[in-house]
């Protein structure tokens, strides 16, 4: 029975809370505050621009109108003198024209000569330039004080010409625009504040999901995953990466537990036999000492082989030997392995054949690739029972293939994935010599070389196909035939 250990949560870890006080200290709140400040500055800039373009336009139009009037009256003065100016002002001031223009011509003592203003405005200095003043206007029988804007034109001899314009309508328009923009700004800032708060809360909720998942994983629930919303945004991508990491951690933890269980199971029997034979040598030192020592050495060798295989798998999976990779001719590796195993194959009644395409090269470690190929040939010799063991090396496009095929019972398709796990042996009796680490080492070596491993039917038998990225040919061959013949025939031909 497998027992899963649950680790207690860290004493410093507290459930994530998005309360007001904690909210202020979060990065999401600071981001939302920055967003609000930028939004407020933008709204303020837009409102000031609108105010300048509307109210400022009216004021500029008023000044332009006054300038045009003064220019026209100055021309009248140049052409007709003071009397002509007075007559022109009187004509323009007569009646109620409704254009809100104001005129006043005074003598050097300030007495009115012509115009629609009864007297010189109080507090207005008698010097040339722009000025603001107030006038009394009758509206529906009531006397109201209206603001006015004007300019003074000094006539030689101490005479003065005041040309102005009633700006009460413009002032009312400016007042209305100011309040409208003020309320619009307040509404926009309120909406921006709500948007910033909503954005902050949304970010906190997404972060909270990651925190909850982390707390459950720390508590021992390695099967929990970060939820995804299907939006394919940055948080979904983060969730995908975190879930992949958690799957890898869970897979490694499961493999570690399985390795621990299998190591304890597979090493218990040889260690017990080793101890029993050493005890026998102590009890009967003269009779069984030599045999007990030999048996103990054999058991120790098997144990060392198991641990060496485990160390080899760990070394390959960690990529510790990646720096020792170089250009490697797969044909040479296959020939060396075939020559090494040819005598063993003949003794067991196998025909070992090699079909190798010259010039197939990959970037790899010769020692690891040779060890992986040796494990595949050794498995075929153990479980095939007889017949032909075919080794094949070929290049297909930009991929290099290395295959080992036998005529044995093969492996059921449903069990072709689990045979790569450590200490997995499909033989129920486990009587055949071995430790169940051969295919695990092969897979680790293939992954180290960025390759793929595949198990397929050989009808009958099994094909183990290793697929690697191929290096470009060092030189082009006129023809590239497959060199295929039994290994023994290669030696007989004086290869």
PETA-V86219 format. One line per field, one symbol per residue. ss: DSSP state (h for helix, s for strand, l for the rest). psi: psi as a letter, one per 30 degrees, with the letter a starting at -180 (. if undefined). Layout:
ss=???
psi=???
This chain:
ss=lllllllllllllllllllhhhhhllhhhhhhhhhhhhhhhhhhhhhhhhhhhhhhhhhhhhhhhhhhhhhhhhhhhhhhhhhhhhhhhhhhhlllllllsssssslllllsssslllllllllllllsssssssssssllsssssssssssssslllsssssssslhhhhhhhhhhhhhhhhhhhhhhhhhhhhhhhhhhhhhhhhhhhhhhhhhhhlllllllllllllllhhhhhhhhhhhhhhhhhhhhhhhhhhhhhhhhhhhhhhhhhhhhhhhhhhlllllhhhhhhhhhhhhhhhhhhhhhhhhhhhhhhlllhhhlsssshhhhhhhhhhhhhhhhhhllsssssssslllsssslhhhhhhhhhhhhhhhhhhlllssssssssssllssssssslllllllhhhllhhhlllllllllllllllllhhhhhhhhhhhlllssssssllllssssssssslllllllllllssssshhhhhhlll
psi=kkkkkkkklkffkkkkkhleeeefgleeeeeeeeeeeeeeeeeeeeeeeeeefdeeeeeeeeeeeeeeeeeeeeeeeeefaeeeeeeeeeeffkajfgggkkkkklafggkkellgkelkkkgjkilkaklklklkkkjhfkkkjkklkalkjkkkgglkkjkakjgeeeeeeeeeeeeeeeeeeeeeeeeeeeeeeeeeeeeeeeeeeeeeeeeeefffiffklkkkfgfgaeeeeeeeeeeeeeeeeeeeeeeeeeeeeeeeeffeeeeeeeeeeeeeeeeieeegeeeeeeeeeeeeeeeeeeeeeeeeeeeeefgfgefgkakkjeeeeeeeeeeefeeeeeeggljjlkjkklgjkljajeeeeeeeeeeeeeeeeefefaakjkkkklkjbgkkkkkjklhafakkefgfeffflkgkkfjefhfkklggfefeeeeeeeeeghalkkklkfilakkjkkklkkllkflkkelilkjklkeeeeeegh.
